[in-house]
Amino acid sequence: MLLSYSRSGRAARPQKLFQLMNGLIHSRMLFRHLISLTRLADRGSQPLPLPVLYSLSSGEKKKNTGMAMNERTLTLLHQQPVLSEWIDYNKHMNVAYYVLIFDQSLDVFLDDIGLTREYRDSSNCTVYVLETHVTYIQEVHEGDLLDIYVRVLDCDEKRMHLFLEMRHHEKSFLAATSEQMIMHLDKTGPSATPMPDFLQSRLQQHKAEFVDAPIPKQAGAVIGIRRKK
């Protein structure tokens, strides 16, 4: 079964275009995997897992220590291998797919705190991304497995300020970050509206996990050309 591009129903992008792009990616991956299964079966070999956009279920989530954000223990939110289709003329993953991976990871986080499709359907509420800032720190290449971590920097009754890290699974280096401001809305307007207590409580719990940790140096950064004085 092919996953749709956005499980969260966020409307801060041209949905149909991205859904088509993601569907094409999964279709090509599935086709290539079926071919590899046939070839491997002929050789009596075991096939590799299908490289899809996937996330870890609650029971499968792992802890990472030492090299993760602010050298604190974090829950591994999402993992993603770099696909050959994502490699550009510089022979590394194109900038667009960093955004795609961060967006898929955000959907996982929203589901985890209870902002699921069922919630959106029953409440007539959703979330929009108001602003995002991506920093590209170190390149990644085809076949690299990427780990995504999330931290709630701040939140109030209507907004969540998130910071996501992308790290190389084997080498642990920081590849990219994404800082996002997200608003909870009533779809009738749409207009900003407070989140229910259970969502606010879960966000506060996430925020409290890092109450003593320093703010990541990429958070709140301003883009510009730095000149020596």
SEMARMI-768662 format. One record per residue (C-alpha): residue number from 1; residue in one letter; x, y, z. Coordinates in steps of 0.02 Angstrom, whole numbers, plus 50000, padded with zeros to 5 digits. Layout:
N
PT    k  r      u      v      w
PT  NUM  A      X      Y      Z
...
//
This chain:
229
PT    k  r      u      v      w
PT    1  M  50000  50000  50000
PT    2  L  50072  50168  49950
PT    3  L  50082  50303  50082
PT    4  S  50011  50473  50041
PT    5  Y  50131  50619  50055
PT    6  S  50054  50702  50207
PT    7  R  49966  50607  50342
PT    8  S  49942  50766  50442
PT    9  G  49837  50855  50311
PT   10  R  49940  51014  50326
PT   11  A  49905  51139  50190
PT   12  A  50062  51244  50181
PT   13  R  50114  51172  50013
PT   14  P  50039  51117  49844
PT   15  Q  49971  50951  49904
PT   16  K  49931  50869  49739
PT   17  L  50103  50900  49665
PT   18  F  50193  50827  49816
PT   19  Q  50073  50681  49828
PT   20  L  50108  50640  49647
PT   21  M  50296  50655  49674
PT   22  N  50293  50543  49826
PT   23  G  50181  50416  49740
PT   24  L  50301  50407  49593
PT   25  I  50448  50383  49710
PT   26  H  50362  50237  49798
PT   27  S  50305  50160  49633
PT   28  R  50482  50161  49564
PT   29  M  50550  50091  49726
PT   30  L  50423  49950  49728
PT   31  F  50456  49907  49545
PT   32  R  50644  49900  49572
PT   33  H  50622  49797  49730
PT   34  L  50512  49668  49641
PT   35  I  50645  49650  49507
PT   36  S  50780  49625  49638
PT   37  L  50674  49493  49725
PT   38  T  50665  49393  49564
PT   39  R  50853  49405  49534
PT   40  L  50896  49361  49713
PT   41  A  50776  49214  49712
PT   42  D  50864  49146  49558
PT   43  R  51028  49152  49654
PT   44  G  50953  49084  49814
PT   45  S  50995  49244  49907
PT   46  Q  50894  49337  50038
PT   47  P  50818  49502  49977
PT   48  L  50856  49666  50061
PT   49  P  50711  49759  50147
PT   50  L  50609  49871  50035
PT   51  P  50682  50048  50053
PT   52  V  50524  50150  50083
PT   53  L  50484  50308  50178
PT   54  Y  50449  50229  50346
PT   55  S  50437  50273  50528
PT   56  L  50459  50176  50688
PT   57  S  50308  50120  50785
PT   58  S  50300  50161  50970
PT   59  G  50362  49988  51015
PT   60  E  50509  49998  50896
PT   61  K  50575  50169  50944
PT   62  K  50755  50168  51002
PT   63  K  50864  50277  51109
PT   64  N  51023  50359  51047
PT   65  T  51155  50428  51163
PT   66  G  51315  50527  51150
PT   67  M  51313  50601  50976
PT   68  A  51131  50655  50968
PT   69  M  51060  50829  50994
PT   70  N  51149  50917  51139
PT   71  E  51228  50749  51186
PT   72  R  51068  50694  51272
PT   73  T  50968  50534  51254
PT   74  L  50835  50553  51119
PT   75  T  50697  50449  51046
PT   76  L  50730  50401  50866
PT   77  L  50580  50474  50777
PT   78  H  50608  50421  50597
PT   79  Q  50733  50334  50483
PT   80  Q  50756  50354  50297
PT   81  P  50881  50283  50171
PT   82  V  50941  50400  50034
PT   83  L  50869  50341  49868
PT   84  S  50958  50347  49701
PT   85  E  50817  50456  49631
PT   86  W  50864  50590  49756
PT   87  I  51044  50613  49697
PT   88  D  51080  50770  49596
PT   89  Y  51220  50828  49480
PT   90  N  51333  50857  49631
PT   91  K  51322  50670  49670
PT   92  H  51238  50697  49837
PT   93  M  51058  50709  49900
PT   94  N  50968  50859  49826
PT   95  V  50908  50994  49945
PT   96  A  50724  50960  49907
PT   97  Y  50731  50787  49985
PT   98  Y  50800  50849  50150
PT   99  V  50637  50947  50161
PT  100  L  50536  50794  50110
PT  101  I  50617  50687  50246
PT  102  F  50592  50821  50378
PT  103  D  50409  50837  50326
PT  104  Q  50380  50649  50337
PT  105  S  50462  50653  50509
PT  106  L  50349  50795  50564
PT  107  D  50197  50690  50516
PT  108  V  50263  50550  50627
PT  109  F  50283  50671  50773
PT  110  L  50108  50742  50751
PT  111  D  50036  50567  50752
PT  112  D  50136  50526  50909
PT  113  I  50064  50672  51008
PT  114  G  49887  50630  50952
PT  115  L  49864  50749  50807
PT  116  T  49808  50607  50696
PT  117  R  49694  50600  50545
PT  118  E  49555  50539  50659
PT  119  Y  49580  50690  50772
PT  120  R  49575  50809  50624
PT  121  D  49418  50729  50554
PT  122  S  49324  50729  50720
PT  123  S  49380  50902  50779
PT  124  N  49378  50993  50612
PT  125  C  49549  51058  50662
PT  126  T  49720  51043  50581
PT  127  V  49893  51123  50583
PT  128  Y  49984  51235  50460
PT  129  V  50171  51264  50450
PT  130  L  50195  51453  50466
PT  131  E  50383  51461  50446
PT  132  T  50529  51343  50422
PT  133  H  50718  51364  50417
PT  134  V  50830  51224  50351
PT  135  T  51018  51220  50371
PT  136  Y  51121  51103  50262
PT  137  I  51277  51054  50359
PT  138  Q  51354  50898  50282
PT  139  E  51312  50805  50122
PT  140  V  51240  50629  50118
PT  141  H  51244  50503  49977
PT  142  E  51146  50362  49899
PT  143  G  51116  50219  50019
PT  144  D  51155  50318  50177
PT  145  L  51031  50286  50318
PT  146  L  50973  50444  50404
PT  147  D  50904  50463  50580
PT  148  I  50784  50605  50624
PT  149  Y  50763  50676  50799
PT  150  V  50642  50808  50861
PT  151  R  50641  50931  51004
PT  152  V  50501  51048  51060
PT  153  L  50588  51214  51088
PT  154  D  50429  51301  51144
PT  155  C  50240  51290  51135
PT  156  D  50084  51381  51188
PT  157  E  49899  51346  51170
PT  158  K  49900  51373  50981
PT  159  R  50079  51352  50922
PT  160  M  50226  51233  50929
PT  161  H  50406  51281  50893
PT  162  L  50501  51126  50839
PT  163  F  50682  51086  50801
PT  164  L  50728  50931  50702
PT  165  E  50899  50854  50675
PT  166  M  50952  50739  50532
PT  167  R  51101  50629  50573
PT  168  H  51196  50496  50478
PT  169  H  51148  50329  50556
PT  170  E  51321  50248  50554
PT  171  K  51437  50398  50570
PT  172  S  51322  50503  50682
PT  173  F  51371  50668  50601
PT  174  L  51242  50807  50591
PT  175  A  51185  50823  50410
PT  176  A  51046  50953  50422
PT  177  T  50923  51039  50539
PT  178  S  50747  51104  50518
PT  179  E  50667  51233  50632
PT  180  Q  50479  51251  50613
PT  181  M  50337  51357  50682
PT  182  I  50170  51269  50673
PT  183  M  49995  51337  50708
PT  184  H  49839  51242  50762
PT  185  L  49685  51298  50664
PT  186  D  49499  51274  50649
PT  187  K  49471  51225  50468
PT  188  T  49306  51321  50460
PT  189  G  49397  51489  50445
PT  190  P  49529  51434  50439
PT  191  S  49576  51526  50597
PT  192  A  49696  51496  50741
PT  193  T  49617  51404  50885
PT  194  P  49683  51328  51048
PT  195  M  49733  51146  51051
PT  196  P  49638  51032  51169
PT  197  D  49716  51000  51339
PT  198  F  49785  50828  51295
PT  199  L  49886  50898  51148
PT  200  Q  49952  51044  51251
PT  201  S  50000  50923  51390
PT  202  R  50097  50809  51273
PT  203  L  50190  50954  51196
PT  204  Q  50236  51019  51368
PT  205  Q  50301  50846  51413
PT  206  H  50412  50845  51259
PT  207  K  50474  51020  51298
PT  208  A  50513  50972  51478
PT  209  E  50631  50834  51420
PT  210  F  50756  50969  51369
PT  211  V  50720  51104  51496
PT  212  D  50902  51107  51554
PT  213  A  50980  51082  51382
PT  214  P  51057  51227  51285
PT  215  I  50965  51291  51132
PT  216  P  51042  51219  50972
PT  217  K  51156  51347  50889
PT  218  Q  51056  51333  50725
PT  219  A  50893  51381  50812
PT  220  G  50840  51560  50781
PT  221  A  50981  51588  50657
PT  222  V  50966  51734  50536
PT  223  I  51021  51709  50356
PT  224  G  51145  51834  50286
PT  225  I  51321  51860  50221
PT  226  R  51440  51873  50369
PT  227  R  51579  51997  50337
PT  228  K  51738  52020  50436
PT  229  K  51750  52186  50526
//
